[in-house]
Amino acid sequence: MFSKLTKTILSLSIFGSSAFAGTMGSAPNPHGFFIGVGGNYNSLRIQQDSWGLGISSLYIDGVYNSTGIAQGNAAPFKNTSQNLSPEVQAGYLRNYNESVYYGIKFTYQYLGAVATNRDLYLPQIGVLTSSSGTKSPMFGYAIADSVETTINHDMNLFALIGKQFGNKSIYLGAGPSLISLQSQNYNSIGYAIVNGETLNVTGLVNYGSPTMWAWGGAAQIGMYYFITPSWFIDASYTFSALEGRISRHEQSFANTSTMNGDNLLTTGILATKDTFKTTLLQSVNVSINRMFDF
């Protein structure tokens, strides 16, 4: 879909050089500061790997029994989210000659994109050490109702170069990109297999990561159509690739339960690591802009 939209923008740019050139007569090359507001349709691809480690001590009727350590990985998660988002932009254009211009453009969009990995299952294996020092294999697993990745903010700074055709122009841009990432884990529980029985080790756990920022690069192709010498429409296609990030979390727990008439207490630490691989963002953008000639 995005490739078709890109071809449409290019076709309109070429067609517009002749179709619109006579609308305003010979328009001057754009020059000055501009600001604009608009929106876009975007597609966001997220890839995430989840790893978990549990360290717990077991007490039976108040007496220390054993300590277990287990870890494992969940299946890789990939999701693509489509959204309509508001966008603001500002920039500066300067003439190079009668038909070529260059400049910079800053864009900000609020994505509000959420990728949800539902019914997460994370198998774990490890070692169980008894109070007497005897070691044996340990098996368990962790589950979660969902793990959500939220991306709210996207900012780009483009260096531009363009070609003017009357009141119409086409341009190319490239530069750095920055997005925000946040991960939230809902209703997670860690279990262990003890003497053939399934033991709820952690109890119910919820946690979230702080906001993380990921840098990357972006490229843009677009066109300007000047309605008047001061007002113009900006239509463009943007592709961004953002670096991977890692979110780590540690949380202590204490949980009570019963098994075969015994009162059990498990205490310990739950550690997780969510690895966000390269995030890809594509968008088709349209905005109305005001030029200020300084």
Backbone as JSON, one array per atom type, in Angstrom:
{
  "sequence": "MFSKLTKTILSLSIFGSSAFAGTMGSAPNPHGFFIGVGGNYNSLRIQQDSWGLGISSLYIDGVYNSTGIAQGNAAPFKNTSQNLSPEVQAGYLRNYNESVYYGIKFTYQYLGAVATNRDLYLPQIGVLTSSSGTKSPMFGYAIADSVETTINHDMNLFALIGKQFGNKSIYLGAGPSLISLQSQNYNSIGYAIVNGETLNVTGLVNYGSPTMWAWGGAAQIGMYYFITPSWFIDASYTFSALEGRISRHEQSFANTSTMNGDNLLTTGILATKDTFKTTLLQSVNVSINRMFDF",
  "N": [[0.82, -1.21, 0.0], [1.92, 1.25, 0.82], [3.91, 1.56, -1.07], [2.41, 2.04, -3.38], [1.2, 4.48, -2.7], [3.45, 6.07, -2.55], [4.31, 6.04, -5.24], [2.12, 7.38, -6.31], [2.4, 9.94, -5.19], [4.82, 10.7, -6.45], [3.98, 10.66, -9.13], [2.02, 12.65, -9.12], [3.65, 14.78, -8.53], [5.24, 15.06, -10.87], [3.25, 15.4, -12.82], [2.07, 17.66, -11.79], [3.88, 19.71, -12.3], [3.37, 20.75, -14.8], [0.6, 20.95, -14.91], [-0.22, 22.65, -12.83], [1.37, 24.85, -13.01], [0.51, 27.1, -14.35], [-1.44, 28.19, -12.73], [-0.87, 30.16, -10.76], [0.78, 31.7, -12.18], [4.17, 32.65, -12.72], [5.63, 31.54, -10.02], [7.61, 32.62, -7.22], [10.69, 31.16, -6.06], [10.5, 29.18, -3.08], [11.12, 30.77, 0.06], [12.16, 31.32, 3.32], [10.91, 31.08, 6.75], [8.68, 28.48, 7.93], [5.61, 27.15, 9.25], [3.44, 24.42, 10.12], [0.42, 22.4, 10.24], [-1.13, 19.18, 10.43], [-1.83, 15.84, 9.46], [-1.32, 12.23, 9.48], [-1.22, 8.95, 8.0], [-0.01, 6.04, 9.34], [2.24, 3.22, 9.53], [3.49, 0.91, 11.76], [6.08, -1.22, 12.67], [6.9, -3.6, 15.06], [9.27, -5.53, 16.82], [9.91, -7.91, 19.31], [11.69, -9.54, 21.91], [11.39, -11.63, 24.77], [12.69, -12.37, 27.98], [13.04, -14.21, 31.01], [13.88, -14.54, 34.52], [13.83, -16.33, 37.52], [14.4, -16.34, 41.0], [13.99, -18.08, 43.87], [13.05, -18.86, 47.25], [11.86, -21.55, 49.22], [9.65, -22.12, 51.87], [8.34, -24.39, 54.15], [5.68, -24.71, 56.26], [6.91, -22.74, 57.81], [9.57, -23.54, 57.9], [12.71, -23.54, 56.37], [13.12, -24.9, 53.13], [14.13, -25.19, 50.41], [15.95, -23.75, 47.6], [15.38, -22.3, 44.47], [16.44, -21.72, 41.1], [15.6, -20.52, 37.99], [15.27, -20.03, 34.43], [14.31, -18.63, 31.2], [13.15, -18.23, 27.75], [10.6, -16.49, 25.95], [8.51, -17.05, 23.05], [9.49, -15.32, 20.05], [8.11, -12.06, 19.36], [6.17, -10.32, 17.02], [4.69, -7.47, 15.57], [2.47, -5.43, 13.66], [1.24, -2.19, 13.51], [-1.36, 0.01, 12.55], [-2.15, 3.45, 12.25], [-3.93, 6.6, 12.56], [-2.62, 9.78, 12.86], [-2.02, 12.96, 14.5], [-0.02, 15.76, 13.34], [2.63, 18.12, 13.57], [4.74, 20.66, 12.14], [7.77, 22.44, 11.34], [10.03, 24.7, 9.7], [12.74, 25.81, 7.55], [13.36, 27.35, 4.47], [15.55, 28.02, 1.73], [16.7, 29.86, -1.11], [18.66, 28.43, -3.71], [19.17, 28.74, -6.42], [17.3, 30.02, -9.21], [15.46, 27.94, -9.48], [16.04, 25.88, -7.73], [16.05, 24.87, -4.34], [16.97, 24.68, -0.84], [16.97, 23.42, 2.57], [15.76, 22.98, 5.98], [13.69, 20.8, 7.97], [11.59, 20.2, 10.7], [9.67, 17.67, 12.2], [6.93, 16.56, 14.18], [5.03, 13.94, 15.51], [2.25, 12.53, 17.18], [1.96, 9.33, 17.94], [0.6, 7.26, 19.45], [0.6, 4.48, 19.36], [-0.01, 1.04, 19.98], [1.22, -2.14, 20.61], [0.23, -5.38, 21.24], [1.09, -8.25, 22.96], [-0.49, -11.02, 23.57], [-1.44, -13.42, 26.12], [1.11, -14.44, 27.0], [3.61, -16.92, 27.17], [6.21, -18.38, 28.92], [8.56, -20.68, 29.07], [10.64, -22.26, 31.57], [13.77, -23.44, 32.83], [15.96, -24.87, 35.31], [17.82, -25.08, 38.39], [17.27, -26.79, 41.42], [18.02, -26.45, 44.76], [18.26, -28.21, 47.7], [17.71, -27.91, 51.31], [19.65, -29.46, 52.43], [21.67, -29.34, 50.63], [21.53, -30.86, 48.36], [21.27, -31.09, 44.85], [19.01, -30.74, 42.12], [17.32, -31.09, 38.91], [15.18, -28.39, 37.83], [11.97, -27.36, 36.83], [9.75, -25.07, 35.27], [7.47, -22.33, 34.57], [6.38, -19.17, 33.23], [3.59, -16.99, 32.96], [1.61, -14.46, 31.32], [-1.1, -12.18, 31.13], [-0.97, -10.19, 29.17], [1.56, -8.45, 27.31], [2.34, -5.22, 26.69], [3.5, -2.94, 24.27], [4.13, 0.42, 23.91], [4.26, 3.16, 21.75], [4.58, 6.49, 21.63], [5.67, 9.09, 20.91], [7.13, 10.64, 18.08], [9.8, 12.06, 16.4], [11.42, 13.98, 13.88], [14.19, 15.27, 12.03], [14.88, 16.84, 9.15], [17.18, 17.34, 6.48], [16.75, 19.2, 3.59], [16.38, 19.18, 0.0], [15.23, 20.65, -2.96], [13.24, 21.03, -6.0], [11.79, 23.54, -7.93], [8.73, 24.09, -9.67], [7.11, 26.38, -11.02], [4.33, 27.09, -9.12], [4.6, 24.76, -7.78], [6.47, 22.1, -6.3], [8.99, 19.55, -5.91], [10.66, 17.49, -3.49], [13.44, 16.08, -1.62], [14.39, 14.53, 1.45], [16.42, 13.88, 4.37], [17.55, 12.57, 7.53], [18.09, 12.55, 11.18], [16.08, 10.53, 13.44], [13.77, 10.13, 16.17], [12.17, 8.2, 18.65], [9.78, 7.35, 21.25], [9.62, 4.64, 23.58], [7.78, 2.27, 25.5], [7.16, -0.35, 27.81], [4.73, -2.58, 29.15], [3.77, -4.95, 31.54], [1.17, -7.14, 32.22], [-0.53, -8.8, 34.77], [1.18, -11.11, 35.51], [2.44, -14.35, 36.35], [4.58, -16.59, 38.01], [5.4, -20.01, 37.88], [6.35, -23.15, 39.41], [7.39, -26.56, 39.08], [7.03, -28.81, 41.53], [7.81, -31.75, 43.09], [6.06, -33.06, 41.34], [3.84, -31.47, 41.51], [2.16, -28.39, 40.67], [3.3, -25.29, 41.56], [2.39, -22.1, 42.63], [4.57, -19.62, 42.5], [5.29, -16.83, 42.48], [2.98, -15.3, 42.82], [0.55, -12.78, 41.81], [1.85, -10.47, 39.51], [2.53, -7.2, 38.39], [4.04, -4.88, 36.21], [5.92, -2.15, 34.78], [7.98, -0.54, 32.29], [10.24, 2.3, 32.41], [9.99, 5.26, 30.31], [11.65, 4.87, 27.27], [14.07, 6.04, 24.9], [14.68, 5.87, 21.46], [17.04, 6.15, 18.91], [17.36, 6.8, 15.39], [17.31, 6.71, 11.78], [15.82, 8.65, 9.12], [14.08, 9.02, 6.0], [12.65, 11.09, 3.47], [10.27, 11.84, 0.92], [8.61, 14.23, -1.02], [6.11, 16.76, -1.9], [5.43, 20.21, -2.53], [2.66, 22.4, -2.81], [1.82, 25.53, -3.68], [-0.76, 27.45, -2.62], [-1.22, 30.15, -2.31], [1.22, 32.85, -2.39], [2.04, 32.68, 0.27], [0.84, 30.51, 1.56], [0.84, 26.97, 1.6], [0.41, 23.52, 0.56], [1.69, 20.55, 1.92], [2.64, 17.41, 0.98], [3.74, 14.15, 1.68], [5.9, 11.21, 1.88], [7.28, 9.15, 4.38], [9.98, 7.22, 5.63], [11.26, 5.46, 8.35], [13.84, 4.03, 10.34], [14.53, 2.65, 13.4], [16.81, 2.25, 16.15], [17.51, -0.73, 18.15], [16.36, -1.39, 21.52], [16.76, -2.15, 25.05], [14.88, -3.24, 27.76], [15.05, -3.63, 31.18], [13.99, -5.26, 34.19], [13.56, -5.69, 37.68], [12.06, -7.3, 40.43], [10.96, -7.87, 43.71], [9.27, -10.55, 45.47], [6.73, -12.12, 47.49], [4.89, -14.86, 48.4], [2.11, -16.7, 49.55], [0.78, -20.02, 49.94], [-1.0, -23.18, 49.8], [-0.29, -26.7, 49.93], [-1.04, -30.02, 49.7], [-1.94, -29.95, 52.35], [0.07, -28.55, 53.66], [1.48, -25.43, 54.71], [2.77, -23.03, 52.62], [5.44, -20.8, 51.85], [6.83, -18.63, 49.56], [9.57, -16.74, 48.62], [11.43, -14.23, 46.86], [13.16, -13.06, 43.89], [12.15, -11.63, 40.87], [13.28, -11.31, 37.63], [13.35, -9.62, 34.52], [13.86, -9.23, 30.96], [13.27, -7.31, 28.21], [13.76, -7.19, 24.85], [13.86, -4.92, 22.33], [13.87, -5.04, 18.97], [15.04, -3.7, 15.77], [12.92, -1.05, 14.95], [10.48, -0.24, 12.58], [9.05, 2.44, 10.8], [6.58, 3.77, 8.77], [5.01, 6.39, 6.96], [2.36, 8.35, 5.51], [1.94, 11.67, 4.83], [0.11, 14.72, 5.23], [-0.19, 18.22, 5.2], [-1.11, 21.64, 6.05], [0.45, 24.72, 5.5], [2.13, 27.74, 6.58], [4.04, 30.27, 5.18], [6.66, 32.44, 6.13], [8.27, 35.17, 5.07], [11.48, 36.08, 5.56]],
  "CA": [[0.0, 0.0, 0.0], [2.78, 2.42, 0.92], [4.62, 1.74, -2.34], [1.46, 2.64, -4.3], [1.04, 5.87, -2.32], [4.68, 6.76, -2.93], [4.25, 6.24, -6.68], [1.11, 8.4, -6.56], [3.01, 11.23, -4.88], [5.78, 11.01, -7.51], [3.22, 10.94, -10.35], [1.41, 13.96, -8.95], [4.71, 15.78, -8.59], [5.61, 15.25, -12.27], [2.09, 15.95, -13.5], [1.79, 18.99, -11.27], [4.8, 20.72, -12.81], [2.75, 21.37, -15.96], [-0.83, 21.19, -14.7], [-0.47, 23.72, -11.88], [2.3, 25.96, -13.18], [-0.18, 28.29, -14.81], [-2.47, 28.63, -11.79], [-0.46, 31.39, -10.12], [1.81, 32.33, -12.98], [5.54, 32.27, -12.35], [5.78, 31.73, -8.58], [9.01, 32.69, -6.79], [11.21, 30.02, -5.31], [10.16, 29.36, -1.66], [12.21, 31.3, 0.87], [11.73, 31.81, 4.62], [10.47, 30.12, 7.76], [7.29, 28.04, 7.79], [5.03, 26.25, 10.25], [2.29, 23.74, 9.56], [-0.29, 21.37, 11.0], [-1.79, 18.21, 9.57], [-1.96, 14.49, 10.0], [-0.76, 11.19, 8.64], [-1.55, 7.54, 8.18], [1.29, 5.42, 9.53], [2.35, 1.79, 9.81], [4.6, 0.73, 12.69], [6.42, -2.63, 12.89], [7.63, -3.8, 16.31], [9.75, -6.88, 17.11], [10.31, -7.94, 20.72], [12.03, -10.81, 22.55], [11.23, -11.55, 26.23], [13.45, -13.33, 28.78], [12.72, -14.1, 32.43], [14.65, -15.29, 35.5], [13.25, -16.36, 38.86], [15.17, -16.89, 42.11], [13.01, -18.16, 44.96], [13.27, -19.76, 48.39], [10.63, -22.19, 49.65], [9.51, -22.45, 53.28], [7.17, -25.24, 54.42], [5.3, -24.54, 57.68], [7.87, -21.87, 58.46], [10.92, -24.11, 57.89], [13.36, -23.43, 55.05], [13.15, -26.18, 52.43], [14.97, -25.24, 49.21], [16.07, -22.54, 46.77], [15.36, -22.63, 43.05], [16.8, -20.72, 40.1], [15.17, -20.97, 36.66], [15.17, -18.96, 33.45], [13.89, -19.07, 29.88], [12.74, -17.23, 26.75], [9.32, -16.64, 25.28], [8.58, -17.02, 21.59], [9.63, -13.95, 19.53], [6.85, -11.38, 19.1], [6.22, -9.32, 15.96], [3.37, -6.87, 15.4], [2.38, -4.22, 12.85], [0.11, -1.38, 13.95], [-1.68, 1.14, 11.67], [-2.79, 4.51, 13.02], [-4.05, 7.97, 12.07], [-1.96, 10.58, 13.89], [-1.81, 14.39, 14.23], [1.37, 16.11, 13.09], [3.01, 19.53, 13.42], [6.07, 20.77, 11.56], [8.32, 23.78, 11.16], [11.28, 24.6, 8.97], [13.28, 26.99, 6.88], [13.76, 27.1, 3.09], [16.39, 29.09, 1.18], [16.97, 29.7, -2.53], [20.01, 28.18, -4.21], [19.11, 29.51, -7.66], [15.92, 30.34, -9.55], [14.56, 26.79, -9.44], [16.47, 24.91, -6.72], [16.1, 25.39, -2.97], [17.39, 23.74, 0.2], [16.5, 23.87, 3.88], [15.58, 21.99, 7.04], [12.31, 20.65, 8.43], [11.37, 19.4, 11.91], [8.31, 17.16, 12.3], [6.55, 15.82, 15.39], [3.72, 13.3, 15.45], [1.86, 11.72, 18.34], [1.51, 8.08, 17.33], [-0.35, 6.53, 20.27], [0.55, 3.11, 18.83], [0.11, -0.01, 20.99], [1.35, -3.52, 20.12], [-0.11, -6.23, 22.38], [1.43, -9.68, 22.92], [-1.44, -11.61, 24.52], [-1.24, -14.79, 26.61], [2.53, -14.76, 26.94], [4.05, -18.15, 27.85], [7.67, -18.37, 28.98], [9.05, -21.88, 29.77], [11.88, -22.05, 32.31], [14.47, -24.59, 33.42], [17.0, -24.43, 36.23], [18.35, -25.98, 39.41], [16.68, -26.72, 42.76], [18.98, -26.86, 45.8], [17.56, -28.46, 48.96], [18.36, -27.4, 52.53], [20.81, -30.31, 52.71], [22.67, -29.11, 49.59], [21.3, -31.72, 47.19], [20.81, -30.36, 43.67], [18.21, -31.51, 41.16], [16.76, -30.22, 37.87], [13.95, -27.69, 38.18], [11.22, -26.93, 35.66], [8.65, -24.16, 35.58], [7.06, -21.45, 33.47], [5.72, -17.92, 33.6], [2.55, -16.56, 32.02], [1.11, -13.09, 31.5], [-2.28, -11.89, 30.3], [-0.49, -9.47, 27.99], [2.69, -7.52, 27.38], [2.03, -4.15, 25.74], [4.53, -1.97, 23.9], [3.51, 1.67, 23.49], [5.11, 4.18, 21.13], [3.77, 7.71, 21.56], [6.27, 10.28, 20.31], [8.05, 10.46, 16.95], [10.35, 13.34, 15.96], [12.38, 13.87, 12.78], [14.82, 16.51, 11.56], [15.31, 16.55, 7.78], [17.84, 18.27, 5.57], [15.95, 19.13, 2.37], [16.75, 19.8, -1.26], [14.05, 20.55, -3.8], [13.19, 21.63, -7.33], [10.56, 24.31, -8.07], [8.08, 24.15, -10.97], [6.04, 27.34, -10.83], [3.84, 27.07, -7.74], [4.68, 23.37, -7.37], [7.85, 21.65, -6.18], [9.24, 18.23, -5.32], [11.85, 17.56, -2.65], [13.94, 14.92, -0.89], [14.92, 14.88, 2.77], [16.99, 12.8, 5.18], [18.08, 13.06, 8.8], [17.88, 11.7, 12.35], [14.72, 10.29, 13.94], [13.74, 9.77, 17.59], [10.86, 7.76, 19.12], [9.69, 6.88, 22.63], [9.15, 3.27, 23.76], [7.45, 1.87, 26.86], [6.62, -1.71, 27.88], [3.92, -2.83, 30.34], [3.44, -6.36, 31.75], [-0.07, -7.23, 32.99], [-0.98, -10.06, 35.4], [2.18, -12.16, 35.3], [2.6, -15.31, 37.45], [5.61, -17.59, 37.81], [5.08, -21.32, 38.46], [7.41, -24.17, 39.47], [6.92, -27.94, 39.26], [7.67, -29.33, 42.74], [7.28, -33.08, 43.43], [4.95, -33.36, 40.45], [2.76, -30.51, 41.73], [2.41, -27.04, 40.15], [3.32, -24.34, 42.68], [2.38, -20.66, 42.32], [5.73, -19.11, 43.22], [5.41, -15.37, 42.6], [1.75, -14.55, 42.96], [0.26, -11.89, 40.69], [2.86, -9.41, 39.37], [2.36, -6.22, 37.32], [5.14, -3.92, 36.19], [6.14, -1.45, 33.53], [9.3, 0.06, 32.11], [10.24, 3.75, 32.18], [10.04, 5.64, 28.9], [12.96, 4.75, 26.62], [14.17, 6.77, 23.64], [15.47, 5.15, 20.45], [17.46, 6.96, 17.77], [17.44, 6.14, 14.1], [17.39, 7.58, 10.61], [14.58, 8.77, 8.34], [14.15, 9.61, 4.66], [11.34, 11.61, 3.09], [10.06, 12.38, -0.41], [7.34, 14.94, -0.95], [5.85, 17.85, -2.83], [4.74, 21.4, -2.06], [1.79, 23.1, -3.76], [1.52, 26.84, -3.12], [-2.09, 27.98, -2.9], [-0.89, 31.57, -2.44], [2.65, 32.96, -2.1], [2.33, 32.44, 1.69], [0.23, 29.28, 2.05], [1.1, 25.83, 0.72], [0.12, 22.16, 1.0], [2.86, 19.66, 1.92], [2.29, 15.98, 0.98], [5.02, 13.44, 1.69], [6.03, 9.84, 2.39], [8.44, 9.06, 5.26], [10.4, 5.91, 6.1], [12.19, 5.58, 9.46], [14.34, 2.81, 10.97], [15.01, 3.02, 14.73], [17.69, 1.27, 16.78], [16.94, -1.57, 19.19], [16.52, -0.98, 22.92], [16.56, -3.22, 26.02], [14.24, -2.85, 29.02], [15.29, -4.59, 32.26], [13.18, -5.03, 35.38], [13.71, -6.61, 38.8], [11.01, -7.08, 41.42], [10.89, -8.89, 44.75], [7.92, -11.07, 45.69], [6.48, -13.04, 48.61], [3.58, -15.43, 48.12], [1.72, -17.84, 50.4], [-0.13, -20.98, 49.32], [-1.06, -24.47, 50.49], [-0.12, -27.87, 49.07], [-1.14, -31.26, 50.46], [-2.12, -29.62, 53.76], [1.2, -27.77, 54.19], [1.49, -23.99, 54.42], [3.99, -22.71, 51.88], [5.83, -19.41, 51.62], [7.91, -18.48, 48.58], [10.09, -15.37, 48.51], [12.54, -14.17, 45.92], [13.3, -11.96, 42.95], [11.8, -11.87, 39.47], [14.01, -10.43, 36.72], [12.94, -9.76, 33.12], [14.54, -8.41, 29.96], [12.55, -7.2, 26.95], [14.65, -6.66, 23.82], [13.17, -4.37, 21.17], [14.74, -5.02, 17.8], [14.85, -2.52, 14.93], [11.53, -0.64, 14.74], [10.29, 0.41, 11.29], [7.89, 3.32, 10.77], [6.27, 4.39, 7.49], [3.84, 7.27, 7.08], [1.97, 9.26, 4.45], [1.65, 12.88, 5.59], [-0.45, 15.88, 4.54], [-0.3, 19.35, 6.12], [-1.27, 22.99, 5.54], [1.59, 25.45, 6.06], [2.23, 29.19, 6.37], [5.41, 30.72, 4.95], [6.99, 33.78, 6.59], [9.46, 35.57, 4.31], [12.38, 36.94, 6.34]],
  "C": [[0.86, 1.26, 0.0], [3.54, 2.65, -0.38], [3.71, 2.4, -3.37], [1.29, 4.13, -4.0], [2.27, 6.68, -2.71], [4.7, 7.05, -4.43], [3.24, 7.32, -7.04], [1.67, 9.78, -6.31], [3.98, 11.65, -5.98], [5.06, 11.38, -8.81], [2.59, 12.32, -10.29], [2.45, 15.07, -9.06], [5.08, 16.1, -10.03], [4.47, 15.91, -13.04], [1.86, 17.4, -13.1], [2.69, 20.06, -11.83], [4.23, 21.43, -14.03], [1.32, 21.77, -15.68], [-1.09, 22.39, -13.82], [0.4, 24.95, -12.12], [1.6, 27.23, -13.61], [-1.17, 28.84, -13.83], [-2.14, 29.97, -11.17], [0.49, 32.2, -10.99], [3.17, 31.85, -12.53], [5.76, 32.57, -10.88], [7.25, 31.78, -8.21], [9.4, 31.42, -6.06], [10.91, 30.24, -3.83], [11.37, 29.82, -0.86], [11.63, 31.82, 2.18], [11.38, 30.68, 5.57], [9.03, 29.71, 7.5], [6.9, 27.17, 8.98], [3.79, 25.63, 9.65], [1.67, 22.74, 10.5], [-0.97, 20.44, 10.02], [-1.91, 16.87, 10.25], [-1.34, 13.49, 9.05], [-1.39, 9.84, 8.94], [-0.23, 6.8, 8.25], [1.17, 3.93, 9.83], [3.63, 1.57, 10.61], [4.84, -0.75, 12.92], [7.33, -2.75, 14.1], [8.02, -5.27, 16.43], [10.32, -6.9, 18.53], [10.6, -9.37, 21.15], [11.95, -10.63, 24.06], [11.98, -12.7, 26.91], [13.1, -13.12, 30.24], [13.57, -15.01, 33.3], [13.96, -15.2, 36.85], [14.2, -16.99, 39.86], [14.26, -16.9, 43.33], [13.46, -19.15, 46.03], [11.93, -20.26, 48.89], [10.7, -22.54, 51.14], [8.23, -23.26, 53.45], [6.89, -25.21, 55.92], [6.37, -23.78, 58.45], [9.3, -22.37, 58.46], [11.48, -24.05, 56.47], [13.5, -24.81, 54.42], [14.16, -26.21, 51.28], [15.01, -23.87, 48.54], [16.15, -22.97, 45.31], [15.75, -21.44, 42.19], [16.42, -21.27, 38.73], [15.03, -19.78, 35.73], [14.74, -19.53, 32.11], [13.45, -17.91, 29.01], [11.36, -17.54, 26.21], [9.52, -16.65, 23.77], [8.71, -15.58, 21.11], [8.27, -13.37, 19.15], [7.07, -10.32, 18.02], [4.81, -8.79, 15.73], [3.49, -5.64, 14.5], [1.1, -3.48, 13.21], [-0.09, -0.22, 12.97], [-2.48, 2.18, 12.46], [-2.94, 5.78, 12.17], [-3.54, 8.88, 13.18], [-1.9, 12.05, 13.5], [-0.32, 14.69, 14.07], [1.53, 17.63, 13.03], [4.43, 19.57, 12.84], [6.47, 22.23, 11.44], [9.64, 23.64, 10.42], [11.69, 25.91, 8.35], [13.75, 26.57, 5.49], [14.54, 28.29, 2.56], [16.69, 28.79, -0.29], [18.44, 29.37, -2.78], [20.19, 28.88, -5.56], [17.63, 29.71, -7.97], [14.96, 29.17, -9.41], [14.89, 25.76, -8.36], [16.52, 25.59, -5.35], [16.59, 24.29, -2.04], [16.9, 24.26, 1.54], [16.47, 22.74, 4.89], [14.11, 21.94, 7.42], [12.28, 19.74, 9.66], [9.91, 18.96, 11.94], [8.12, 16.43, 13.63], [5.18, 15.22, 15.16], [3.49, 12.49, 16.72], [1.23, 10.45, 17.8], [0.41, 7.39, 18.13], [-0.51, 5.09, 19.83], [0.8, 2.1, 19.94], [0.17, -1.37, 20.29], [1.19, -4.46, 21.3], [0.24, -7.69, 22.1], [0.59, -10.38, 23.99], [-1.05, -13.04, 24.88], [0.21, -15.24, 26.46], [2.83, -16.02, 27.74], [5.56, -18.22, 27.75], [8.15, -19.59, 29.75], [10.4, -21.6, 30.43], [12.46, -23.37, 32.81], [15.57, -24.06, 34.32], [17.4, -25.51, 37.2], [17.64, -25.71, 40.73], [17.68, -27.27, 43.76], [18.25, -27.0, 47.13], [18.34, -27.9, 50.14], [19.59, -28.22, 52.89], [21.93, -30.15, 51.67], [22.51, -29.97, 48.37], [20.72, -30.9, 46.04], [20.05, -31.28, 42.73], [17.66, -30.56, 40.1], [15.43, -29.61, 38.31], [13.29, -27.2, 36.89], [10.07, -26.03, 36.11], [8.28, -23.34, 34.35], [6.45, -20.18, 34.06], [4.69, -17.59, 32.53], [2.19, -15.11, 32.31], [-0.11, -12.91, 30.61], [-1.87, -11.16, 29.03], [0.76, -8.67, 28.34], [2.46, -6.48, 26.29], [3.23, -3.23, 25.52], [3.83, -0.74, 23.33], [4.56, 2.61, 22.9], [4.25, 5.42, 20.91], [4.39, 8.81, 20.71], [7.24, 9.91, 19.19], [8.48, 11.83, 16.46], [11.41, 13.1, 14.89], [12.94, 15.25, 12.45], [15.44, 16.21, 10.19], [16.13, 17.7, 7.19], [17.18, 18.09, 4.21], [16.69, 19.72, 1.17], [15.6, 19.58, -2.23], [14.17, 21.3, -5.11], [11.82, 22.26, -7.52], [10.07, 24.28, -9.51], [6.89, 25.1, -10.84], [5.61, 27.37, -9.37], [3.85, 25.66, -7.15], [6.14, 22.98, -7.24], [7.89, 20.23, -5.64], [10.54, 18.32, -4.52], [12.2, 16.2, -2.07], [14.51, 15.39, 0.44], [15.46, 13.65, 3.49], [17.54, 13.39, 6.46], [17.79, 12.12, 9.95], [16.41, 11.62, 12.76], [14.79, 9.81, 15.38], [12.32, 9.37, 17.97], [10.94, 7.36, 20.59], [9.1, 5.48, 22.67], [8.84, 3.04, 25.23], [6.78, 0.51, 26.84], [5.88, -1.9, 29.2], [3.53, -4.31, 30.39], [2.23, -6.46, 32.67], [-0.31, -8.66, 33.47], [-0.06, -11.23, 35.07], [2.28, -13.04, 36.55], [3.69, -16.3, 37.07], [5.27, -18.87, 38.55], [6.32, -22.21, 38.46], [6.76, -25.54, 39.65], [7.71, -28.54, 40.42], [7.01, -30.67, 43.11], [6.04, -33.43, 42.61], [3.77, -32.42, 40.59], [3.16, -29.14, 41.17], [2.24, -26.03, 41.27], [3.34, -22.92, 42.15], [3.48, -20.0, 43.14], [5.64, -17.62, 43.49], [4.14, -14.66, 43.04], [1.58, -13.61, 41.77], [1.23, -10.71, 40.67], [2.5, -8.52, 38.18], [3.53, -5.25, 37.36], [5.26, -3.28, 34.81], [7.52, -0.82, 33.48], [9.17, 1.58, 32.09], [10.25, 4.03, 30.68], [11.48, 5.56, 28.39], [12.92, 5.51, 25.3], [15.11, 6.04, 22.69], [15.76, 6.08, 19.27], [17.47, 6.11, 16.5], [17.6, 7.14, 12.99], [16.1, 7.57, 9.83], [14.87, 9.4, 6.99], [12.75, 10.02, 4.25], [11.38, 12.08, 1.63], [8.7, 13.05, -0.41], [7.21, 16.02, -2.0], [5.14, 18.99, -2.1], [3.85, 21.93, -3.19], [1.37, 24.41, -3.11], [0.15, 27.32, -3.58], [-2.01, 29.48, -3.14], [0.62, 31.68, -2.21], [3.02, 32.65, -0.65], [1.8, 31.12, 2.22], [0.49, 28.15, 1.05], [0.71, 24.52, 1.39], [1.41, 21.34, 0.89], [2.35, 18.22, 2.01], [3.57, 15.18, 0.84], [4.86, 12.0, 2.15], [7.33, 9.76, 3.18], [8.7, 7.61, 5.64], [11.46, 6.1, 7.17], [12.57, 4.19, 9.96], [15.01, 3.21, 12.28], [15.8, 1.89, 15.37], [16.94, 0.43, 17.82], [17.22, -1.02, 20.59], [16.24, -2.19, 23.81], [15.97, -2.64, 27.3], [14.44, -3.96, 30.04], [14.46, -4.22, 33.48], [13.46, -6.1, 36.42], [12.67, -6.27, 39.86], [11.01, -8.23, 42.42], [9.44, -9.36, 44.92], [7.92, -11.94, 46.94], [5.06, -13.54, 48.43], [3.32, -16.63, 49.02], [0.71, -18.71, 49.67], [-0.15, -22.24, 50.17], [-0.91, -25.6, 49.48], [-0.1, -29.1, 49.96], [-1.21, -31.0, 51.97], [-1.0, -28.83, 54.39], [1.04, -26.3, 53.8], [2.83, -23.61, 53.8], [4.19, -21.2, 51.78], [6.99, -19.4, 50.63], [8.3, -17.0, 48.51], [11.24, -15.36, 47.51], [12.51, -12.94, 45.04], [12.92, -12.44, 41.55], [12.53, -10.86, 38.61], [13.57, -10.69, 35.28], [13.79, -8.85, 32.23], [13.74, -8.47, 28.67], [13.47, -6.5, 25.94], [13.82, -6.22, 22.63], [14.16, -4.31, 20.02], [14.42, -3.79, 16.95], [13.37, -2.27, 14.66], [11.44, 0.13, 13.43], [8.99, 1.2, 11.29], [7.76, 3.92, 9.37], [5.04, 5.27, 7.66], [3.63, 8.06, 5.8], [1.38, 10.49, 5.12], [1.08, 13.97, 4.69], [-0.62, 17.0, 5.57], [-0.54, 20.64, 5.35], [-0.26, 23.87, 6.26], [1.53, 26.93, 5.7], [3.69, 29.58, 6.27], [5.57, 32.16, 5.41], [8.31, 34.18, 5.93], [10.28, 36.55, 5.13], [13.65, 37.19, 5.52]]
}
